[in-house]
Amino acid sequence: MPSISLITLAVADVARSRAFYEALGMRDATPSNEAEAVAFLDGGGVVLSLYGREALAEDTGLADARPGGMTLAFNVPKPEDVPARLAEAVAAGATVMKEPREMPWGGVTAYFADPDGHPWEITWVREFPLTEDGRIVLSDDPAVP
């Protein structure tokens, strides 16, 4: 059963946005080697990702990622699941935005647009193990033994 595992917001300033969401009570669980470029916050079952506008536009292939821009994501348990999941989306009517590719940070990612143009990411991230129902387990999650 697929589950939405991550929502990425395009932000002007990652550090400022991280501080804002932490002030609202979300716990930052960003790997230290990624802290400048992106933030991952515990959203209570869904991870909230904060990504610079220009970087998200480049990553997705969209012309821009203006305020209000965002992507939704399906995280998958194995790298080979990314192209398989993309094929399922295309069969259901999606349009491929970016074919599966290995990323500089070590994961595998693809993007598609739903029939209304909303961008979705399908991704495998080694540092984000998944529960059986597809939820991300943040590496320093205090609820995980």
C-alpha positions as CSV (number, residue, x, y, z in Angstrom):
1,M,0.0,0.0,0.0
2,P,1.6,3.3,-1.0
3,S,1.7,6.1,1.5
4,I,2.7,9.7,1.2
5,S,6.0,9.7,3.1
6,L,7.4,13.2,2.5
7,I,6.3,16.6,1.5
8,T,8.9,19.1,0.2
9,L,8.3,22.8,0.4
10,A,10.3,25.2,-1.8
11,V,11.7,27.8,0.6
12,A,13.8,31.0,0.2
13,D,16.1,30.3,3.1
14,V,16.4,26.7,4.5
15,A,17.9,27.8,7.8
16,R,15.2,30.4,8.5
17,S,12.4,27.9,7.5
18,R,14.0,25.2,9.7
19,A,14.0,27.6,12.7
20,F,10.4,28.5,12.0
21,Y,9.1,24.9,11.9
22,E,11.2,23.9,15.0
23,A,9.6,26.8,16.8
24,L,6.3,25.2,15.9
25,G,7.5,22.0,17.7
26,M,8.8,19.9,14.8
27,R,12.0,18.0,15.5
28,D,14.8,18.5,13.1
29,A,16.3,15.1,11.9
30,T,18.5,16.4,9.1
31,P,21.7,14.4,8.6
32,S,24.6,16.7,9.5
33,N,26.2,16.4,6.0
34,E,23.0,17.8,4.5
35,A,22.2,20.6,7.0
36,E,23.0,23.6,4.7
37,A,21.0,22.5,1.6
38,V,17.9,20.8,3.0
39,A,16.1,20.1,6.3
40,F,14.0,17.1,7.3
41,L,11.6,17.6,10.1
42,D,9.4,15.0,11.9
43,G,5.8,15.8,10.8
44,G,4.2,13.1,12.9
45,G,4.1,10.2,10.4
46,V,5.0,12.3,7.3
47,V,8.4,14.0,6.9
48,L,8.4,17.7,6.1
49,S,11.4,18.6,3.8
50,L,12.5,22.1,3.3
51,Y,14.5,22.7,0.1
52,G,15.8,25.9,-1.5
53,R,13.6,27.2,-4.3
54,E,16.3,27.1,-7.0
55,A,17.6,23.7,-5.9
56,L,14.1,22.2,-6.1
57,A,13.5,23.8,-9.5
58,E,16.7,22.3,-10.8
59,D,16.0,18.9,-9.2
60,T,12.5,18.6,-10.6
61,G,13.1,20.2,-13.9
62,L,10.3,22.8,-13.3
63,A,11.0,26.3,-14.6
64,D,10.8,27.6,-11.1
65,A,9.6,26.7,-7.6
66,R,8.0,29.9,-6.5
67,P,6.5,30.5,-3.1
68,G,3.8,27.9,-2.5
69,G,5.8,25.4,-4.6
70,M,6.0,21.9,-3.3
71,T,6.4,18.3,-4.2
72,L,5.0,15.2,-2.7
73,A,7.0,12.0,-2.4
74,F,6.7,8.2,-2.3
75,N,9.7,6.7,-0.7
76,V,10.4,3.1,-1.7
77,P,12.4,0.4,0.1
78,K,14.8,-0.6,-2.6
79,P,16.6,1.4,-5.4
80,E,15.1,-0.9,-8.1
81,D,11.6,0.1,-6.9
82,V,12.0,3.6,-8.3
83,P,11.7,2.7,-12.0
84,A,9.0,0.1,-11.3
85,R,7.0,2.7,-9.3
86,L,7.5,5.3,-12.1
87,A,6.1,2.8,-14.6
88,E,3.0,2.3,-12.5
89,A,2.5,6.0,-12.3
90,V,2.9,6.4,-16.1
91,A,0.4,3.5,-16.7
92,A,-2.1,5.4,-14.5
93,G,-1.7,8.6,-16.6
94,A,1.3,10.4,-15.1
95,T,3.8,12.3,-17.3
96,V,7.5,11.7,-16.6
97,M,9.4,14.8,-15.6
98,K,12.8,13.2,-14.8
99,E,13.7,9.6,-15.4
100,P,15.2,7.6,-12.5
101,R,18.8,8.6,-11.8
102,E,21.4,8.2,-9.1
103,M,21.8,11.3,-7.1
104,P,25.1,12.9,-5.8
105,W,23.9,12.2,-2.2
106,G,23.6,8.5,-2.9
107,G,19.9,7.9,-3.5
108,V,17.8,7.1,-6.6
109,T,15.1,9.6,-7.6
110,A,12.6,10.1,-10.4
111,Y,9.9,12.7,-10.9
112,F,6.5,12.6,-12.5
113,A,3.5,14.9,-12.8
114,D,0.0,13.8,-12.0
115,P,-2.8,14.5,-14.6
116,D,-3.2,18.0,-13.1
117,G,0.5,18.8,-13.2
118,H,1.3,18.3,-9.5
119,P,5.0,17.1,-9.2
120,W,5.7,13.9,-7.4
121,E,9.0,12.3,-6.5
122,I,9.7,8.6,-6.2
123,T,12.8,8.1,-4.2
124,W,15.0,5.6,-2.4
125,V,17.2,7.0,0.4
126,R,19.5,4.6,2.2
127,E,19.3,6.8,5.4
128,F,15.5,6.6,5.4
129,P,14.4,3.1,6.2
130,L,10.7,2.5,5.9
131,T,8.2,0.8,8.1
132,E,6.0,-2.0,6.6
133,D,3.3,0.5,5.7
134,G,5.8,2.9,4.0
135,R,6.5,5.5,6.6
136,I,10.0,7.0,6.9
137,V,11.9,6.1,10.1
138,L,14.1,9.1,10.8
139,S,17.5,7.9,12.0
140,D,17.4,9.5,15.4
141,D,13.7,8.9,16.0
142,P,13.2,8.5,19.8
143,A,10.2,6.2,19.2
144,V,12.3,3.7,17.3
145,P,14.1,1.2,19.5
